[in-house]
Amino acid sequence: MTTAEYAVGTVAACAFAAVLYQVVTGDSVLSGLTDLVDSALATLS
């Protein structure tokens, strides 16, 4: 029984990681991070 629970937990963790990856690599998040880095570098110069 514990092996089946471990397998279900692993599949759920992989599905969550896939969804999180899609969110992080989306255009809006990527452009927001780029803007943040650009403004931080502009402040330093």
C-alpha positions as CSV (number, residue, x, y, z in Angstrom):
1,M,0.0,0.0,0.0
2,T,2.8,2.5,0.8
3,T,4.3,1.9,-2.7
4,A,1.1,2.9,-4.4
5,E,0.8,6.0,-2.2
6,Y,4.4,6.9,-3.0
7,A,3.7,6.5,-6.8
8,V,0.6,8.7,-6.6
9,G,2.5,11.3,-4.6
10,T,5.3,11.3,-7.2
11,V,2.9,11.7,-10.1
12,A,1.1,14.6,-8.2
13,A,4.5,16.3,-7.6
14,C,5.5,16.0,-11.2
15,A,2.2,17.4,-12.4
16,F,2.5,20.4,-10.0
17,A,6.1,21.0,-11.2
18,A,4.9,20.9,-14.8
19,V,2.2,23.5,-14.1
20,L,4.6,25.7,-12.2
21,Y,7.1,25.5,-15.0
22,Q,4.4,26.6,-17.5
23,V,3.5,29.6,-15.3
24,V,7.1,30.7,-14.7
25,T,8.1,30.4,-18.4
26,G,5.0,32.3,-19.5
27,D,5.4,35.6,-21.3
28,S,3.9,37.8,-18.5
29,V,6.1,36.4,-15.8
30,L,9.2,36.6,-18.0
31,S,8.6,40.2,-19.0
32,G,7.9,41.1,-15.4
33,L,11.2,39.6,-14.3
34,T,13.0,41.3,-17.2
35,D,11.6,44.7,-16.2
36,L,12.6,44.1,-12.6
37,V,16.2,43.2,-13.5
38,D,16.4,46.2,-15.9
39,S,15.2,48.6,-13.3
40,A,17.6,47.2,-10.7
41,L,20.5,47.5,-13.1
42,A,19.4,51.1,-14.0
43,T,19.4,52.0,-10.3
44,L,23.0,50.7,-9.8
45,S,24.5,52.7,-12.7
